[in-house]
Amino acid sequence: MREWLEYAGAWLGIKALGLLPRAAARTIGVWFVTLAFALRTPLRRAAEFNLRVAFPDWTDAQRRKAIRGMIRQVGWMAGEFSQFPKYTRKNIPGIVTIEGAEHFDCARAKGKGVLFLTGHMSAWELAPFAHALYGYPLDFLVRPVASRRVDALVNAYRCLSGNAPIEKNRAARAMLKILAQGGTVGILADHNTTLEEGVFVDFFGLPACTTSGLARIALRTGAAVVPGFLRWDDPSRKYILGFASALDLLSSGDEDRDVRENTARFTKIIEDFVRAHPDQWLWVHKRWKTRPPGEKPIYPF
């Protein structure tokens, strides 16, 4: 019964927003996220704590401003998600523009596949969706939603532009096959992971357990790792999906060292983007939750 209620709520919410014009859907999305943030104490605590860790010299006013920006971005993403059935190759340039497309094209032309390094920036669900409409569909790693029906609904929207999900727990074999065929795999590499799945690298000066899978797959396949992040641009009133050139990976033959060093590089790129656009990252996530063995938790709640 609970799963059915969750599905009904998600279906009605997405469909209702989808019936509205884009601007109205984005506005209501912000209202909803603002309310959810106000009611969910754990989210507020995590965002405030994370910002104190990342920007210890900031004033409380600066942190509140970043949180308001984050709420706006997530709310807008809810509105954008509901509009996915309306987006086409013809109208997507009015919503998302691409910078650095030549970097992605160059990496793709090498024929060993592309690993799209990204994170939870701005309306992150829109990034792969728009890129597929521009002619570059990809496969992306996802964590299944607890409700199977909600998970199926969300993935149905995600895949309207030609993308396909890869369940995180069954990813390795699928990724190897896709890359061997010259395909693209999108990986959100900015969240906390378990000791078994990650390595500790610095993120804002504090060791953070970070997925090692991206580096391992890249080293074993020779696939290009291309950073690409979505951001909202106020002057143009559009999102910009910006790609950088493919990264030159350290490959010394010492796999553990290479994985750690390359993961540290990936994480530094993410950190640099967050520093440049602090109001466009998802601060509610407990990024430093997993600690090295023997170290006490840093979150006091």
C-alpha positions in Angstrom: 0.0 0.0 0.0 2.8 2.4 0.9 4.5 1.8 -2.5 1.2 2.5 -4.3 0.7 5.7 -2.4 4.3 6.9 -3.2 3.7 6.0 -6.8 0.4 7.8 -6.9 1.9 10.9 -5.3 4.9 11.0 -7.6 2.7 10.4 -10.7 0.2 13.1 -9.8 3.0 15.5 -8.9 4.9 15.0 -12.2 1.8 15.0 -14.3 0.3 18.0 -12.7 3.5 20.1 -13.1 3.8 18.8 -16.7 0.4 20.3 -17.6 1.6 23.7 -16.6 3.8 26.1 -18.7 7.5 25.7 -18.0 7.8 29.0 -16.0 4.8 28.0 -13.8 6.2 24.5 -13.3 9.5 25.9 -12.2 7.9 28.3 -9.8 5.8 25.7 -8.1 8.8 23.4 -8.0 10.6 26.0 -5.9 7.6 26.4 -3.6 7.5 22.7 -3.0 11.2 22.3 -2.4 11.2 25.3 0.0 8.4 23.7 2.0 10.1 20.3 2.0 13.4 21.9 3.2 11.6 23.9 5.9 9.9 20.7 7.2 12.9 18.4 7.0 15.2 19.3 9.9 17.9 16.8 8.8 18.2 18.4 5.4 18.7 21.9 7.0 21.3 20.6 9.4 23.3 18.8 6.7 23.3 21.8 4.4 24.3 24.2 7.2 27.0 21.9 8.5 28.5 21.2 5.1 28.7 24.8 4.3 30.5 25.5 7.5 33.0 22.8 6.6 33.5 24.0 3.1 33.5 27.7 3.7 34.6 28.3 7.3 35.3 32.0 6.7 31.8 32.7 5.3 29.2 34.6 7.3 25.9 33.1 8.2 24.3 35.4 5.6 26.6 34.0 2.9 25.6 30.4 3.8 21.9 31.3 3.9 22.3 32.8 0.4 23.9 29.6 -0.9 21.1 27.5 0.6 18.5 29.7 -1.0 20.2 29.3 -4.4 20.4 25.5 -3.9 16.7 25.4 -3.2 15.9 27.4 -6.3 18.0 25.1 -8.4 16.5 21.9 -7.1 13.0 23.4 -7.4 13.6 24.4 -10.9 14.9 21.0 -11.7 11.6 19.5 -10.5 9.8 21.8 -12.9 12.1 21.0 -15.7 11.8 17.2 -15.1 8.0 17.5 -15.5 8.5 19.2 -18.9 10.7 16.4 -20.4 8.0 15.1 -22.7 7.8 18.6 -24.3 11.5 19.0 -25.0 12.7 18.2 -28.5 15.8 18.7 -30.6 14.1 21.8 -32.0 13.4 23.6 -28.7 16.2 22.4 -26.4 18.6 25.1 -27.5 16.3 27.7 -25.9 16.7 25.9 -22.6 20.3 24.4 -22.6 23.3 25.5 -24.6 26.5 23.5 -24.8 30.0 24.9 -24.3 33.1 22.9 -25.2 31.3 20.3 -27.4 34.5 19.9 -29.3 36.1 18.3 -26.2 33.4 15.7 -26.0 33.6 15.0 -29.7 37.4 14.6 -29.6 37.2 12.1 -26.8 34.4 10.2 -28.5 36.4 10.0 -31.8 39.1 7.9 -30.1 36.7 5.0 -30.1 37.3 3.7 -26.6 34.2 5.2 -25.0 33.6 8.2 -22.8 33.1 8.5 -19.1 31.1 11.6 -18.4 32.4 12.9 -15.1 29.7 15.0 -13.4 27.9 15.8 -10.2 24.7 17.0 -8.6 24.9 20.5 -10.0 22.0 22.8 -10.8 19.3 20.8 -12.6 21.5 17.8 -13.0 18.8 15.5 -14.4 18.5 17.9 -17.4 22.2 17.6 -18.4 22.1 14.0 -19.9 18.6 14.5 -21.1 19.5 17.6 -23.1 22.8 16.1 -24.4 20.9 13.2 -25.8 18.5 15.6 -27.6 21.6 17.2 -29.1 22.4 13.8 -30.6 24.5 12.2 -27.9 22.5 9.6 -25.9 24.3 7.9 -23.0 23.9 5.3 -20.3 24.0 6.6 -16.8 24.5 5.1 -13.3 21.6 5.3 -11.0 20.7 4.3 -7.5 17.3 2.6 -7.6 14.4 4.4 -5.8 13.0 2.4 -2.9 9.6 2.2 -4.6 9.8 0.1 -7.7 6.9 1.9 -9.3 8.4 5.3 -8.6 11.7 4.1 -9.9 10.1 3.0 -13.1 8.2 6.3 -13.5 11.3 8.4 -13.0 13.4 6.3 -15.4 10.7 6.5 -18.0 11.1 10.2 -18.0 14.8 10.1 -17.9 14.9 7.9 -21.0 12.5 9.9 -23.2 15.4 11.5 -25.1 17.2 8.1 -25.8 19.2 7.6 -22.6 19.3 4.3 -20.6 19.9 3.6 -16.9 22.4 1.3 -15.4 21.6 0.0 -12.0 24.6 0.9 -9.7 24.8 -2.5 -8.1 25.1 -4.3 -11.5 27.2 -1.7 -13.3 30.7 -3.1 -14.0 29.8 -5.6 -16.7 27.4 -3.2 -18.4 29.8 -0.3 -18.4 32.6 -2.4 -19.9 30.3 -3.5 -22.7 29.1 0.0 -23.4 32.6 1.5 -23.5 33.9 -1.3 -25.7 31.2 -0.3 -28.2 32.4 3.3 -28.1 29.5 4.5 -26.0 29.2 7.0 -23.2 28.5 6.4 -19.5 27.5 9.3 -17.2 28.7 9.1 -13.5 27.7 11.4 -10.7 31.0 11.2 -8.7 30.3 13.8 -5.9 28.5 11.7 -3.3 29.7 9.8 -0.2 30.2 6.0 -0.7 31.1 3.0 1.4 34.5 1.9 2.5 34.2 -1.1 0.1 33.4 1.0 -2.9 35.6 4.1 -2.4 38.9 5.7 -1.5 39.6 8.7 0.7 40.6 11.9 -1.1 40.4 15.5 -0.1 37.2 17.4 -0.7 37.3 21.0 0.7 40.3 19.9 2.8 38.7 17.0 4.5 39.0 13.3 3.5 35.9 12.2 1.7 35.1 8.6 0.7 34.7 8.8 -3.0 33.8 6.2 -5.6 36.9 4.5 -7.0 34.9 2.8 -9.9 35.3 5.7 -12.3 39.1 5.6 -12.1 39.3 1.8 -12.2 37.1 1.5 -15.3 39.0 4.3 -17.0 42.4 2.7 -16.4 41.3 -0.7 -17.5 39.5 0.3 -20.7 41.3 3.4 -21.8 38.0 5.3 -22.0 38.3 9.1 -22.0 37.2 10.9 -18.8 35.5 14.1 -19.8 34.3 16.5 -17.1 30.9 18.1 -17.9 28.7 20.2 -15.6 25.4 21.9 -15.9 25.0 25.4 -14.5 22.4 28.1 -14.6 23.4 31.3 -16.3 21.5 34.3 -15.2 22.5 36.7 -18.1 21.3 34.3 -20.8 18.4 32.8 -18.7 19.5 29.4 -19.8 21.4 26.4 -18.5 24.9 25.8 -19.9 26.3 22.3 -20.2 30.0 22.9 -20.2 32.6 20.2 -21.2 36.3 20.4 -20.5 39.0 18.5 -22.4 39.5 14.8 -21.6 41.8 14.2 -18.6 45.3 12.8 -18.8 45.3 10.0 -16.3 48.1 8.8 -14.2 49.0 5.2 -15.2 52.1 4.1 -13.3 51.3 0.4 -13.1 50.5 0.6 -9.4 46.8 0.3 -9.6 45.9 1.3 -6.0 48.1 4.4 -6.3 46.7 5.3 -9.7 43.1 4.9 -8.6 43.7 7.1 -5.6 45.6 9.8 -7.5 43.1 9.9 -10.4 40.1 9.9 -8.0 41.7 12.9 -6.2 42.0 14.7 -9.5 38.3 14.0 -10.4 37.3 15.3 -7.0 39.4 18.4 -7.2 37.6 19.3 -10.5 34.3 18.8 -8.8 35.4 21.0 -5.9 36.6 23.7 -8.2 33.2 23.8 -9.8 31.4 23.9 -6.5 33.6 26.8 -5.3 32.8 28.7 -8.5 29.1 28.0 -8.2 28.3 27.3 -4.5 24.6 28.0 -4.8 24.3 25.3 -7.5 25.5 22.2 -5.6 23.4 19.8 -3.5 24.5 20.7 0.0 21.9 18.5 1.8 23.9 15.3 1.2 26.2 14.1 4.0 29.4 14.1 1.8 31.8 13.3 4.7 29.6 10.6 6.4 31.9 7.6 5.8 35.1 8.0 7.9 38.4 6.2 7.8 38.5 3.2 10.1 38.9 4.3 13.7 37.9 7.9 13.1 34.8 9.3 14.8 31.9 10.6 12.7 32.0 14.3 11.9 28.3 14.9 11.7 26.9 15.6 15.3 23.4 14.6 14.3 
